[in-house]
Amino acid sequence: MKNSADSVSALPFLGPEEAGLVTQYLAGRDLSQHTRRAFFNDLKKFAAWFTTANREPLRFGRVTTRDLIDFRDHLRREKEQAVATVNRALVLLRSFFAWLVEEGHLAANPAKKVKELRRQALAPKGLERSQVRRLLREVELRGDVRADAIFNLFLFTGCRVGDLVGLELDDLLLGERSGNVVYRHGKGGKQRSVPLPLPARRAMQEYLGCRPPVESRRVFIGERGPLTDRGVRALCDKFSALIGVDLHPHLLRHTYAHQFLADNQNDLVSLAQILGHESLNTTARYTQRSEGQLAQAGDRLAY
C-alpha cells in the first residue's frame, strides 16, 4: 500500500480528470520511490499556488508559460527554496506536460520555454587551515618522509598529480636560501618553473636523503618503481581515513590557490603563471566566495 503522500488523493486541488491523467502518467513510468514522492510534492505545490494565484481550480489545459515562470519565482523569492529544489520542480513538471502533449491532451508544452535558475558560481573548495595542520601533523607523527614531501609539493606549489608523478631529479633546484621546481609535463605539454618555499625545500631535501637507490630519474619511487597517479591517490585515501577529511590531489591544488590569493592580495597574474593556466578567467574562479563565506557575509547583514 502506498503512502498517502504518494497517492492522487493527497492532491486536493486536482479534479477527477486531472487526477486520472496523473495516474496514467505514473503508471507508464518506472520511477523510483524518491522521484515519485518528489513529483507528487512538486505537483501539490504547483496546484496550491495555481489555485491561490489565479482563483480557479487547476486544469492542465489552462496552464500557461507565465504561470510556470511565476511559480518558479514564487518558490525562489517567497518560499526561499534552494535553486536545486526549484529546478527539480521545473524539470518534473516539464516532463509531465511533455507527456500530456505526446498523448494528445495538450497542444503545446507550457513549460518548454521556462528556463531553470542558474546556480551561483562558487569557488572550488579547499582545505581549511586547521585541516592542513591536522594532515601535516599526522604525516609527521607517522614519520612518513615521502608523504611529507608529496603533500608539501601539493600545498606549496599547487601542482597537479600529473606534474608530481612526472617530476625528475633534474627538475629540482634546491639551495639554502631558494629553490625551484620545474614541471615539464603540464597540461597541454607546457613547462613551468615554480618557486619552492622553505617548508617544501626542507621536506624535499629530507626525502631525497633517503630516496631508494634506483635507476629511474623520477623523484618519487613506490614499491614497484616510479610512483604513479594511482599510488598518489592511494596515499590520499590513507590519510583521508586518518584525519577524517576526503583528500584528493585537486583539493590540495585548490587549497594552494586559495591560500596564495589570501596571502598575496589576490594576485591573479602570478597565480595563473604558477598553476599553468592559459586564461585568467580560469584562475579567477578562486576569487569567488565559498558557500561558508557567503553565509557569514549574510549573517553580518543588519537593518
Phi and psi in degrees as GROMACS dihedral restraints (atoms count N, CA, C in turn):
[ dihedral_restraints ]
;  ai    aj    ak    al  type     phi  dphi    fc
    3     4     5     6     1   -77.3    20    10
    4     5     6     7     1   150.8    20    10
    6     7     8     9     1   -61.4    20    10
    7     8     9    10     1   144.5    20    10
    9    10    11    12     1   -60.1    20    10
   10    11    12    13     1   -27.6    20    10
   12    13    14    15     1   -70.3    20    10
   13    14    15    16     1   -16.5    20    10
   15    16    17    18     1  -105.5    20    10
   16    17    18    19     1    12.7    20    10
   18    19    20    21     1  -109.8    20    10
   19    20    21    22     1   155.4    20    10
   21    22    23    24     1   -61.6    20    10
   22    23    24    25     1   -29.7    20    10
   24    25    26    27     1   -64.0    20    10
   25    26    27    28     1   -16.8    20    10
   27    28    29    30     1   -81.3    20    10
   28    29    30    31     1     2.0    20    10
   30    31    32    33     1  -110.5    20    10
   31    32    33    34     1    84.3    20    10
   33    34    35    36     1   -67.4    20    10
   34    35    36    37     1   -16.4    20    10
   36    37    38    39     1   -90.2    20    10
   37    38    39    40     1    -0.6    20    10
   39    40    41    42     1   -93.8    20    10
   40    41    42    43     1   135.4    20    10
   42    43    44    45     1   -80.8    20    10
   43    44    45    46     1   173.2    20    10
   45    46    47    48     1   -57.1    20    10
   46    47    48    49     1   -40.0    20    10
   48    49    50    51     1   -66.2    20    10
   49    50    51    52     1   -45.3    20    10
   51    52    53    54     1   -66.3    20    10
   52    53    54    55     1   -40.3    20    10
   54    55    56    57     1   -61.5    20    10
   55    56    57    58     1   -37.8    20    10
   57    58    59    60     1   -65.9    20    10
   58    59    60    61     1   -38.9    20    10
   60    61    62    63     1   -65.5    20    10
   61    62    63    64     1   -40.3    20    10
   63    64    65    66     1   -62.2    20    10
   64    65    66    67     1   -42.3    20    10
   66    67    68    69     1   -61.2    20    10
   67    68    69    70     1   -43.8    20    10
   69    70    71    72     1   -63.4    20    10
   70    71    72    73     1   -43.1    20    10
   72    73    74    75     1   -58.9    20    10
   73    74    75    76     1   -47.8    20    10
   75    76    77    78     1   -70.5    20    10
   76    77    78    79     1   -33.5    20    10
   78    79    80    81     1   -64.5    20    10
   79    80    81    82     1   -28.5    20    10
   81    82    83    84     1   -92.9    20    10
   82    83    84    85     1     9.1    20    10
   84    85    86    87     1  -130.2    20    10
   85    86    87    88     1   136.3    20    10
   87    88    89    90     1   -91.7    20    10
   88    89    90    91     1    78.9    20    10
   90    91    92    93     1   -96.2    20    10
   91    92    93    94     1   146.4    20    10
   93    94    95    96     1   -68.1    20    10
   94    95    96    97     1   161.0    20    10
   96    97    98    99     1   -60.5    20    10
   97    98    99   100     1   -36.5    20    10
   99   100   101   102     1   -64.4    20    10
  100   101   102   103     1   -46.9    20    10
  102   103   104   105     1   -66.7    20    10
  103   104   105   106     1   -38.8    20    10
  105   106   107   108     1   -60.7    20    10
  106   107   108   109     1   -44.5    20    10
  108   109   110   111     1   -65.5    20    10
  109   110   111   112     1   -41.1    20    10
  111   112   113   114     1   -62.7    20    10
  112   113   114   115     1   -40.4    20    10
  114   115   116   117     1   -62.1    20    10
  115   116   117   118     1   -45.7    20    10
  117   118   119   120     1   -62.7    20    10
  118   119   120   121     1   -43.9    20    10
  120   121   122   123     1   -63.5    20    10
  121   122   123   124     1   -42.4    20    10
  123   124   125   126     1   -69.5    20    10
  124   125   126   127     1   -38.5    20    10
  126   127   128   129     1   -67.7    20    10
  127   128   129   130     1   -36.3    20    10
  129   130   131   132     1   -63.3    20    10
  130   131   132   133     1   -44.0    20    10
  132   133   134   135     1   -62.5    20    10
  133   134   135   136     1   -42.0    20    10
  135   136   137   138     1   -66.5    20    10
  136   137   138   139     1   -42.5    20    10
  138   139   140   141     1   -61.9    20    10
  139   140   141   142     1   -42.8    20    10
  141   142   143   144     1   -65.3    20    10
  142   143   144   145     1   -43.4    20    10
  144   145   146   147     1   -65.0    20    10
  145   146   147   148     1   -45.8    20    10
  147   148   149   150     1   -59.0    20    10
  148   149   150   151     1   -45.2    20    10
  150   151   152   153     1   -63.9    20    10
  151   152   153   154     1   -41.1    20    10
  153   154   155   156     1   -72.5    20    10
  154   155   156   157     1   -44.9    20    10
  156   157   158   159     1   -70.0    20    10
  157   158   159   160     1   -38.3    20    10
  159   160   161   162     1  -103.1    20    10
  160   161   162   163     1    -8.0    20    10
  162   163   164   165     1    54.6    20    10
  163   164   165   166     1    44.4    20    10
  165   166   167   168     1  -154.5    20    10
  166   167   168   169     1   152.0    20    10
  168   169   170   171     1   -66.7    20    10
  169   170   171   172     1   154.4    20    10
  171   172   173   174     1   -72.7    20    10
  172   173   174   175     1   120.5    20    10
  174   175   176   177     1  -125.8    20    10
  175   176   177   178     1   126.1    20    10
  177   178   179   180     1   -59.5    20    10
  178   179   180   181     1   -31.0    20    10
  180   181   182   183     1   -71.8    20    10
  181   182   183   184     1   -11.2    20    10
  183   184   185   186     1   -99.8    20    10
  184   185   186   187     1    -0.7    20    10
  186   187   188   189     1   -80.1    20    10
  187   188   189   190     1   130.8    20    10
  189   190   191   192     1  -113.0    20    10
  190   191   192   193     1   167.0    20    10
  192   193   194   195     1   -60.4    20    10
  193   194   195   196     1   -38.2    20    10
  195   196   197   198     1   -60.8    20    10
  196   197   198   199     1   -38.7    20    10
  198   199   200   201     1   -58.5    20    10
  199   200   201   202     1   -45.8    20    10
  201   202   203   204     1   -71.0    20    10
  202   203   204   205     1   -34.8    20    10
  204   205   206   207     1   -64.9    20    10
  205   206   207   208     1   -45.7    20    10
  207   208   209   210     1   -65.5    20    10
  208   209   210   211     1   -37.0    20    10
  210   211   212   213     1   -64.3    20    10
  211   212   213   214     1   -43.0    20    10
  213   214   215   216     1   -58.2    20    10
  214   215   216   217     1   -47.7    20    10
  216   217   218   219     1   -67.6    20    10
  217   218   219   220     1   -33.5    20    10
  219   220   221   222     1   -62.2    20    10
  220   221   222   223     1   -45.1    20    10
  222   223   224   225     1   -64.0    20    10
  223   224   225   226     1   -39.8    20    10
  225   226   227   228     1   -79.4    20    10
  226   227   228   229     1   -47.3    20    10
  228   229   230   231     1   -86.4    20    10
  229   230   231   232     1   -43.4    20    10
  231   232   233   234     1   -89.8    20    10
  232   233   234   235     1   -42.9    20    10
  234   235   236   237     1   -86.1    20    10
  235   236   237   238     1   -13.5    20    10
  237   238   239   240     1    55.3    20    10
  238   239   240   241     1    40.6    20    10
  240   241   242   243     1   -81.4    20    10
  241   242   243   244     1   154.2    20    10
  243   244   245   246     1   -62.9    20    10
  244   245   246   247     1   151.8    20    10
  246   247   248   249     1   -55.5    20    10
  247   248   249   250     1   -43.1    20    10
  249   250   251   252     1   -62.8    20    10
  250   251   252   253     1   -37.4    20    10
  252   253   254   255     1   -68.4    20    10
  253   254   255   256     1   -42.7    20    10
  255   256   257   258     1   -64.3    20    10
  256   257   258   259     1   -45.3    20    10
  258   259   260   261     1   -64.1    20    10
  259   260   261   262     1   -37.1    20    10
  261   262   263   264     1   -60.5    20    10
  262   263   264   265     1   -43.3    20    10
  264   265   266   267     1   -60.6    20    10
  265   266   267   268     1   -42.5    20    10
  267   268   269   270     1   -63.4    20    10
  268   269   270   271     1   -43.5    20    10
  270   271   272   273     1   -63.2    20    10
  271   272   273   274     1   -44.4    20    10
  273   274   275   276     1   -66.9    20    10
  274   275   276   277     1   -41.8    20    10
  276   277   278   279     1   -67.1    20    10
  277   278   279   280     1   -39.2    20    10
  279   280   281   282     1   -61.3    20    10
  280   281   282   283     1   -42.1    20    10
  282   283   284   285     1   -64.1    20    10
  283   284   285   286     1   -41.3    20    10
  285   286   287   288     1   -65.2    20    10
  286   287   288   289     1   -44.9    20    10
  288   289   290   291     1   -67.5    20    10
  289   290   291   292     1   -31.9    20    10
  291   292   293   294     1   -63.2    20    10
  292   293   294   295     1   -39.4    20    10
  294   295   296   297     1   -64.7    20    10
  295   296   297   298     1   -41.0    20    10
  297   298   299   300     1   -60.0    20    10
  298   299   300   301     1   -37.0    20    10
  300   301   302   303     1   -68.0    20    10
  301   302   303   304     1   -45.5    20    10
  303   304   305   306     1   -60.1    20    10
  304   305   306   307     1   -36.9    20    10
  306   307   308   309     1   -85.3    20    10
  307   308   309   310     1     0.4    20    10
  309   310   311   312     1    83.3    20    10
  310   311   312   313     1    13.2    20    10
  312   313   314   315     1   -84.9    20    10
  313   314   315   316     1   -22.4    20    10
  315   316   317   318     1  -132.9    20    10
  316   317   318   319     1   152.7    20    10
  318   319   320   321     1   -83.0    20    10
  319   320   321   322     1   -30.1    20    10
  321   322   323   324     1  -149.5    20    10
  322   323   324   325     1   155.9    20    10
  324   325   326   327     1   -89.3    20    10
  325   326   327   328     1   110.1    20    10
  327   328   329   330     1   -69.2    20    10
  328   329   330   331     1   -16.6    20    10
  330   331   332   333     1   -91.8    20    10
  331   332   333   334     1    -6.4    20    10
  333   334   335   336     1   -59.3    20    10
  334   335   336   337     1   -40.5    20    10
  336   337   338   339     1   -95.8    20    10
  337   338   339   340     1     4.7    20    10
  339   340   341   342     1   -83.9    20    10
  340   341   342   343     1   117.5    20    10
  342   343   344   345     1   -80.4    20    10
  343   344   345   346     1   143.4    20    10
  345   346   347   348     1   -74.2    20    10
  346   347   348   349     1   157.6    20    10
  348   349   350   351     1   -71.7    20    10
  349   350   351   352     1   144.0    20    10
  351   352   353   354     1   -82.0    20    10
  352   353   354   355     1   135.9    20    10
  354   355   356   357     1   -74.9    20    10
  355   356   357   358     1   142.7    20    10
  357   358   359   360     1   -71.4    20    10
  358   359   360   361     1   133.1    20    10
  360   361   362   363     1   -67.7    20    10
  361   362   363   364     1   125.5    20    10
  363   364   365   366     1  -117.9    20    10
  364   365   366   367     1   153.9    20    10
  366   367   368   369     1   -66.2    20    10
  367   368   369   370     1   145.8    20    10
  369   370   371   372     1   -57.2    20    10
  370   371   372   373     1   139.1    20    10
  372   373   374   375     1   -73.9    20    10
  373   374   375   376     1   140.9    20    10
  375   376   377   378     1  -127.4    20    10
  376   377   378   379     1   174.2    20    10
  378   379   380   381     1   -76.9    20    10
  379   380   381   382     1   149.4    20    10
  381   382   383   384     1   -79.7    20    10
  382   383   384   385     1   160.7    20    10
  384   385   386   387     1   -55.9    20    10
  385   386   387   388     1   -41.1    20    10
  387   388   389   390     1   -63.7    20    10
  388   389   390   391     1   -33.8    20    10
  390   391   392   393     1   -73.3    20    10
  391   392   393   394     1   -37.5    20    10
  393   394   395   396     1   -62.9    20    10
  394   395   396   397     1   -43.9    20    10
  396   397   398   399     1   -62.2    20    10
  397   398   399   400     1   -41.6    20    10
  399   400   401   402     1   -62.1    20    10
  400   401   402   403     1   -41.5    20    10
  402   403   404   405     1   -62.7    20    10
  403   404   405   406     1   -50.6    20    10
  405   406   407   408     1   -67.4    20    10
  406   407   408   409     1   -32.6    20    10
  408   409   410   411     1   -65.6    20    10
  409   410   411   412     1   -42.8    20    10
  411   412   413   414     1   -64.6    20    10
  412   413   414   415     1   -38.5    20    10
  414   415   416   417     1   -63.2    20    10
  415   416   417   418     1   -44.7    20    10
  417   418   419   420     1   -65.6    20    10
  418   419   420   421     1   -41.9    20    10
  420   421   422   423     1   -62.3    20    10
  421   422   423   424     1   -29.1    20    10
  423   424   425   426     1   -91.4    20    10
  424   425   426   427     1    -2.7    20    10
  426   427   428   429     1    61.6    20    10
  427   428   429   430     1    30.0    20    10
  429   430   431   432     1   -88.8    20    10
  430   431   432   433     1    92.3    20    10
  432   433   434   435     1   -66.0    20    10
  433   434   435   436     1   -41.4    20    10
  435   436   437   438     1   -64.7    20    10
  436   437   438   439     1   -44.5    20    10
  438   439   440   441     1   -60.8    20    10
  439   440   441   442     1   -38.8    20    10
  441   442   443   444     1   -61.2    20    10
  442   443   444   445     1   -43.2    20    10
  444   445   446   447     1   -65.3    20    10
  445   446   447   448     1   -42.8    20    10
  447   448   449   450     1   -63.9    20    10
  448   449   450   451     1   -50.1    20    10
  450   451   452   453     1   -67.1    20    10
  451   452   453   454     1   -33.7    20    10
  453   454   455   456     1   -66.6    20    10
  454   455   456   457     1   -37.0    20    10
  456   457   458   459     1   -64.5    20    10
  457   458   459   460     1   -44.4    20    10
  459   460   461   462     1   -60.1    20    10
  460   461   462   463     1   -47.0    20    10
  462   463   464   465     1   -79.3    20    10
  463   464   465   466     1   -20.8    20    10
  465   466   467   468     1  -113.4    20    10
  466   467   468   469     1    -3.7    20    10
  468   469   470   471     1  -130.1    20    10
  469   470   471   472     1   -10.7    20    10
  471   472   473   474     1    65.1    20    10
  472   473   474   475     1    30.2    20    10
  474   475   476   477     1   -73.8    20    10
  475   476   477   478     1   159.1    20    10
  477   478   479   480     1   -84.6    20    10
  478   479   480   481     1   164.2    20    10
  480   481   482   483     1   -64.3    20    10
  481   482   483   484     1   -33.9    20    10
  483   484   485   486     1   -65.3    20    10
  484   485   486   487     1   -36.8    20    10
  486   487   488   489     1   -60.0    20    10
  487   488   489   490     1   -45.0    20    10
  489   490   491   492     1   -68.5    20    10
  490   491   492   493     1   -47.3    20    10
  492   493   494   495     1   -72.8    20    10
  493   494   495   496     1   -21.3    20    10
  495   496   497   498     1   -87.9    20    10
  496   497   498   499     1    -2.4    20    10
  498   499   500   501     1   -66.3    20    10
  499   500   501   502     1   134.0    20    10
  501   502   503   504     1  -116.1    20    10
  502   503   504   505     1   161.5    20    10
  504   505   506   507     1   -57.4    20    10
  505   506   507   508     1   -36.2    20    10
  507   508   509   510     1   -71.5    20    10
  508   509   510   511     1   -10.2    20    10
  510   511   512   513     1   -84.6    20    10
  511   512   513   514     1    -5.4    20    10
  513   514   515   516     1  -103.7    20    10
  514   515   516   517     1   128.6    20    10
  516   517   518   519     1  -122.3    20    10
  517   518   519   520     1    99.2    20    10
  519   520   521   522     1  -113.8    20    10
  520   521   522   523     1   122.4    20    10
  522   523   524   525     1  -126.4    20    10
  523   524   525   526     1   178.4    20    10
  525   526   527   528     1   -70.0    20    10
  526   527   528   529     1   -38.5    20    10
  528   529   530   531     1  -106.9    20    10
  529   530   531   532     1   -13.2    20    10
  531   532   533   534     1  -156.8    20    10
  532   533   534   535     1   170.6    20    10
  534   535   536   537     1  -170.7    20    10
  535   536   537   538     1   156.2    20    10
  537   538   539   540     1  -140.3    20    10
  538   539   540   541     1   155.3    20    10
  540   541   542   543     1  -127.3    20    10
  541   542   543   544     1   134.5    20    10
  543   544   545   546     1  -104.8    20    10
  544   545   546   547     1   117.9    20    10
  546   547   548   549     1   -95.5    20    10
  547   548   549   550     1   106.3    20    10
  549   550   551   552     1   -91.7    20    10
  550   551   552   553     1   -12.7    20    10
  552   553   554   555     1  -119.1    20    10
  553   554   555   556     1    46.7    20    10
  555   556   557   558     1   -73.2    20    10
  556   557   558   559     1   176.5    20    10
  558   559   560   561     1   -59.5    20    10
  559   560   561   562     1   132.4    20    10
  561   562   563   564     1    77.0    20    10
  562   563   564   565     1    13.1    20    10
  564   565   566   567     1    72.7    20    10
  565   566   567   568     1    16.5    20    10
  567   568   569   570     1   -88.8    20    10
  568   569   570   571     1   144.9    20    10
  570   571   572   573     1  -104.6    20    10
  571   572   573   574     1   144.3    20    10
  573   574   575   576     1  -149.2    20    10
  574   575   576   577     1   151.8    20    10
  576   577   578   579     1  -110.7    20    10
  577   578   579   580     1   131.1    20    10
  579   580   581   582     1  -125.7    20    10
  580   581   582   583     1   132.7    20    10
  582   583   584   585     1   -66.3    20    10
  583   584   585   586     1   145.8    20    10
  585   586   587   588     1  -106.4    20    10
  586   587   588   589     1   109.7    20    10
  588   589   590   591     1   -63.6    20    10
  589   590   591   592     1   164.9    20    10
  591   592   593   594     1   -54.5    20    10
  592   593   594   595     1   -47.2    20    10
  594   595   596   597     1   -58.4    20    10
  595   596   597   598     1   -38.6    20    10
  597   598   599   600     1   -70.1    20    10
  598   599   600   601     1   -38.9    20    10
  600   601   602   603     1   -62.1    20    10
  601   602   603   604     1   -44.0    20    10
  603   604   605   606     1   -63.2    20    10
  604   605   606   607     1   -43.1    20    10
  606   607   608   609     1   -63.9    20    10
  607   608   609   610     1   -40.3    20    10
  609   610   611   612     1   -68.5    20    10
  610   611   612   613     1   -42.0    20    10
  612   613   614   615     1   -63.2    20    10
  613   614   615   616     1   -39.4    20    10
  615   616   617   618     1   -66.5    20    10
  616   617   618   619     1   -40.7    20    10
  618   619   620   621     1   -65.9    20    10
  619   620   621   622     1   -45.0    20    10
  621   622   623   624     1   -61.5    20    10
  622   623   624   625     1   -27.4    20    10
  624   625   626   627     1   -69.5    20    10
  625   626   627   628     1   -20.1    20    10
  627   628   629   630     1  -126.8    20    10
  628   629   630   631     1    15.8    20    10
  630   631   632   633     1   -63.1    20    10
  631   632   633   634     1   137.2    20    10
  633   634   635   636     1   -55.9    20    10
  634   635   636   637     1   138.6    20    10
  636   637   638   639     1   -78.8    20    10
  637   638   639   640     1    78.9    20    10
  639   640   641   642     1  -111.1    20    10
  640   641   642   643     1   166.4    20    10
  642   643   644   645     1   -75.1    20    10
  643   644   645   646     1   -27.5    20    10
  645   646   647   648     1   -60.5    20    10
  646   647   648   649     1   142.5    20    10
  648   649   650   651     1   -88.4    20    10
  649   650   651   652     1    -4.0    20    10
  651   652   653   654     1   -63.6    20    10
  652   653   654   655     1   141.9    20    10
  654   655   656   657     1   -68.5    20    10
  655   656   657   658     1   -48.7    20    10
  657   658   659   660     1   -99.0    20    10
  658   659   660   661     1   125.1    20    10
  660   661   662   663     1  -114.4    20    10
  661   662   663   664     1   134.5    20    10
  663   664   665   666     1  -102.8    20    10
  664   665   666   667     1  -167.3    20    10
  666   667   668   669     1   -68.5    20    10
  667   668   669   670     1   -28.7    20    10
  669   670   671   672     1  -116.2    20    10
  670   671   672   673     1    23.0    20    10
  672   673   674   675     1   124.8    20    10
  673   674   675   676     1  -158.1    20    10
  675   676   677   678     1   -55.2    20    10
  676   677   678   679     1   138.4    20    10
  678   679   680   681     1   -63.6    20    10
  679   680   681   682     1   138.8    20    10
  681   682   683   684     1  -107.7    20    10
  682   683   684   685     1   171.1    20    10
  684   685   686   687     1   -53.4    20    10
  685   686   687   688     1   -45.3    20    10
  687   688   689   690     1   -62.4    20    10
  688   689   690   691     1   -37.3    20    10
  690   691   692   693     1   -64.1    20    10
  691   692   693   694     1   -39.8    20    10
  693   694   695   696     1   -65.9    20    10
  694   695   696   697     1   -41.8    20    10
  696   697   698   699     1   -67.7    20    10
  697   698   699   700     1   -33.5    20    10
  699   700   701   702     1   -66.0    20    10
  700   701   702   703     1   -37.2    20    10
  702   703   704   705     1   -63.7    20    10
  703   704   705   706     1   -42.3    20    10
  705   706   707   708     1   -62.0    20    10
  706   707   708   709     1   -41.6    20    10
  708   709   710   711     1   -62.6    20    10
  709   710   711   712     1   -39.8    20    10
  711   712   713   714     1   -60.7    20    10
  712   713   714   715     1   -48.1    20    10
  714   715   716   717     1   -79.0    20    10
  715   716   717   718     1   -20.9    20    10
  717   718   719   720     1   -60.0    20    10
  718   719   720   721     1   -44.9    20    10
  720   721   722   723     1   -66.7    20    10
  721   722   723   724     1   -32.3    20    10
  723   724   725   726     1   -75.4    20    10
  724   725   726   727     1   -35.4    20    10
  726   727   728   729     1  -107.6    20    10
  727   728   729   730     1    -5.2    20    10
  729   730   731   732     1    74.3    20    10
  730   731   732   733     1    27.0    20    10
  732   733   734   735     1  -130.5    20    10
  733   734   735   736     1   136.0    20    10
  735   736   737   738     1   -77.2    20    10
  736   737   738   739     1    98.2    20    10
  738   739   740   741     1   -91.3    20    10
  739   740   741   742     1   144.4    20    10
  741   742   743   744     1  -155.1    20    10
  742   743   744   745     1   156.3    20    10
  744   745   746   747     1   -52.8    20    10
  745   746   747   748     1   -41.8    20    10
  747   748   749   750     1   -72.2    20    10
  748   749   750   751     1   -26.3    20    10
  750   751   752   753     1   -63.6    20    10
  751   752   753   754     1   -38.7    20    10
  753   754   755   756     1   -68.8    20    10
  754   755   756   757     1   -35.7    20    10
  756   757   758   759     1   -65.1    20    10
  757   758   759   760     1   -42.5    20    10
  759   760   761   762     1   -62.3    20    10
  760   761   762   763     1   -39.0    20    10
  762   763   764   765     1   -60.4    20    10
  763   764   765   766     1   -44.7    20    10
  765   766   767   768     1   -60.0    20    10
  766   767   768   769     1   -46.4    20    10
  768   769   770   771     1   -60.3    20    10
  769   770   771   772     1   -45.2    20    10
  771   772   773   774     1   -61.9    20    10
  772   773   774   775     1   -45.0    20    10
  774   775   776   777     1   -69.4    20    10
  775   776   777   778     1   -35.8    20    10
  777   778   779   780     1   -61.5    20    10
  778   779   780   781     1   -46.5    20    10
  780   781   782   783     1   -65.4    20    10
  781   782   783   784     1   -39.4    20    10
  783   784   785   786     1   -64.0    20    10
  784   785   786   787     1   -35.6    20    10
  786   787   788   789     1   -92.2    20    10
  787   788   789   790     1    -7.0    20    10
  789   790   791   792     1  -131.5    20    10
  790   791   792   793     1    36.7    20    10
  792   793   794   795     1    51.0    20    10
  793   794   795   796     1    45.2    20    10
  795   796   797   798     1    54.4    20    10
  796   797   798   799     1    44.2    20    10
  798   799   800   801     1   -77.4    20    10
  799   800   801   802     1    87.7    20    10
  801   802   803   804     1   -69.1    20    10
  802   803   804   805     1   -35.2    20    10
  804   805   806   807     1   -62.6    20    10
  805   806   807   808     1   -47.3    20    10
  807   808   809   810     1   -64.9    20    10
  808   809   810   811     1   -42.0    20    10
  810   811   812   813     1   -63.5    20    10
  811   812   813   814     1   -41.2    20    10
  813   814   815   816     1   -59.8    20    10
  814   815   816   817     1   -40.7    20    10
  816   817   818   819     1   -65.7    20    10
  817   818   819   820     1   -42.0    20    10
  819   820   821   822     1   -67.8    20    10
  820   821   822   823     1   -42.2    20    10
  822   823   824   825     1   -79.0    20    10
  823   824   825   826     1   -14.1    20    10
  825   826   827   828     1    80.4    20    10
  826   827   828   829     1    29.7    20    10
  828   829   830   831     1   -84.3    20    10
  829   830   831   832     1   136.1    20    10
  831   832   833   834     1   -76.4    20    10
  832   833   834   835     1   -34.1    20    10
  834   835   836   837     1  -118.1    20    10
  835   836   837   838     1   139.6    20    10
  837   838   839   840     1   -66.2    20    10
  838   839   840   841     1   -22.3    20    10
  840   841   842   843     1   -62.6    20    10
  841   842   843   844     1   -34.9    20    10
  843   844   845   846     1   -66.5    20    10
  844   845   846   847     1   -43.4    20    10
  846   847   848   849     1   -70.1    20    10
  847   848   849   850     1   -32.9    20    10
  849   850   851   852     1   -63.2    20    10
  850   851   852   853     1   -17.6    20    10
  852   853   854   855     1   -63.7    20    10
  853   854   855   856     1   -21.8    20    10
  855   856   857   858     1   -75.2    20    10
  856   857   858   859     1   -11.1    20    10
  858   859   860   861     1   -86.2    20    10
  859   860   861   862     1   -10.9    20    10
  861   862   863   864     1   -66.1    20    10
  862   863   864   865     1   154.1    20    10
  864   865   866   867     1   -86.8    20    10
  865   866   867   868     1   150.1    20    10
  867   868   869   870     1   -78.7    20    10
  868   869   870   871     1   168.4    20    10
  870   871   872   873     1   -59.7    20    10
  871   872   873   874     1   -40.4    20    10
  873   874   875   876     1   -63.6    20    10
  874   875   876   877     1   -41.7    20    10
  876   877   878   879     1   -66.0    20    10
  877   878   879   880     1   -39.4    20    10
  879   880   881   882     1   -65.5    20    10
  880   881   882   883     1   -39.7    20    10
  882   883   884   885     1   -63.9    20    10
  883   884   885   886     1   -42.1    20    10
  885   886   887   888     1   -64.6    20    10
  886   887   888   889     1   -39.6    20    10
  888   889   890   891     1   -63.8    20    10
  889   890   891   892     1   -40.0    20    10
  891   892   893   894     1   -65.9    20    10
  892   893   894   895     1   -37.0    20    10
  894   895   896   897     1   -66.1    20    10
  895   896   897   898     1   -27.0    20    10
  897   898   899   900     1   -79.8    20    10
  898   899   900   901     1   -11.0    20    10
  900   901   902   903     1   -71.6    20    10
  901   902   903   904     1   135.0    20    10
  903   904   905   906     1  -143.6    20    10
  904   905   906   907     1   148.4    20    10
